[in-house]
Amino acid sequence: MFIRKIDGNVEIIYDKEYIMPGYVTEKVQAHWEELLKSGRNFTRGTVFTISNIESIGKDLKVHIQSTDYAHYLYTIHNNIEKYGCRVIYVSILVETIDSSFIIGEMACNTALPNRLQCCKGFLQQR
């Protein structure tokens, strides 16, 4: 993960669905089934992975492709880079009027239980 200040515009470009080689798809599916067998209560939905980032002067073009939550979980649980899901999401640090910060703790039924995180949202395909 990296943090970088962008002085220009950021454009998010949806390219297409992310296609993995068959052997990777099989590993993702097997991992998903093991998670469900172990009692995890996950929902398999769409997430977006970064396929390319272009710097053009001060501007940034971020190319994304749709994949699914099982691909993301396989990536983080197996620490893969090639064919890994580089998930994109939005997060903010909220400061209250009394100068406190709002931090959330992930629930036990999430991908990363007990992890502290900033408030976040997600991209949704229209």
N, C-alpha and C positions, 0 to 999 in steps of 0.2 A: 504494500500500500504506500502511496505517496501523496503528499499535499503540495500543491503548486498553485501559486497565484496566477490568474489569467487576467491580463489587462484588456483584452479584446472580447470578442463574442465567442460563445460556445454553441456549436450547432451539433445536435444529436441526429444522426442519420441512420434510419432503419434499413439495413441491407436485405436481409432474408433470414429464413430459418437456418440455424446452425446445424450442419450435418456432420456427424461423427462417423469414423470408420465402424464397420459392423462389430469388430471385436471390442471396441470401446463401448458401444451401445450395449452389448451383452454384459460387460462388467458393471456398467451403471445400473442396468436392470437387476442383476444379481445382488448388488449392494442395496438397492431399494427394497427388494424382497426380504433381505436379512434384517433391515431396519424395522420393517413392519412385523416380521416374526418376533423380534425382540420386544415388541409392545409399543414401539414409537408410534405416535398418532400424527403422522405427517400427511399433508395434502399435496398432491403432485400438480403444481400449476406452472404457469409460464413465468420465467425470469429472463433477463436480458444479459448477454455477455458481450464484452467489448472485443471486437474483432480487429480494430485498427484505430490509431489516433494520429491525426495529421496536424502539424503546426504550420499555419500559414500566416506569417507575420505575427501579429499579436492575437490572431484568432486561432481557435481550436475546432477541429471537426472530429467528433467521436462517432465511429461507426459501430453499430450494435447489431446483434442477431438474436432472435428468440431461441430459447432452449427451455429446459424445465428444471424444477427444483431438485429432482433426483440427480441431474447432472451436477448442479451446484454442490449438493451434499457429498457426492462421490469425490468431487474435486477437493473439498476441504478435509474430508476424512482420510484421503489417501495422498494428499499433498502432491497432486499431479500438476505439471505445467503444460506439457504437450497435450492438446485436446481438452485442457482444463477450462472451467467456467470462470471467467473474470467478470463476476456479477457487477452490475451497475445499480446503484440506488442513491437516494437523496438522504442526507442527514443534516441536522442543524443543532447547534448548541443554544438552548433557550436560557436567557438570563431574566430572572424575575425582577419586579420593581424594587425589591429589597436586596438586590445584588447577589441572589442565590442562583445556582445553575440547576437545571432539571436534567437528571441522568436516569435512565431506565435500567432495570436488571432483567435480563431475558429469562423467561419462564422455563420450567423444567421440561416442557414438551416442545422446546424449540431446538434448532440446530446446535446452538452454543449455550446450553443452560448456565445460568448465573453470571454470564458475561455482562459487564456494564457497557452501556452504549448511549449515544446521543439519540434524541428523537429522530425517527426516520420515516420515510415514505417509500414509494416505489413508482416505477414507470408502468403505464398500462397502455397496451396496444389498442388503437381505435380502429 
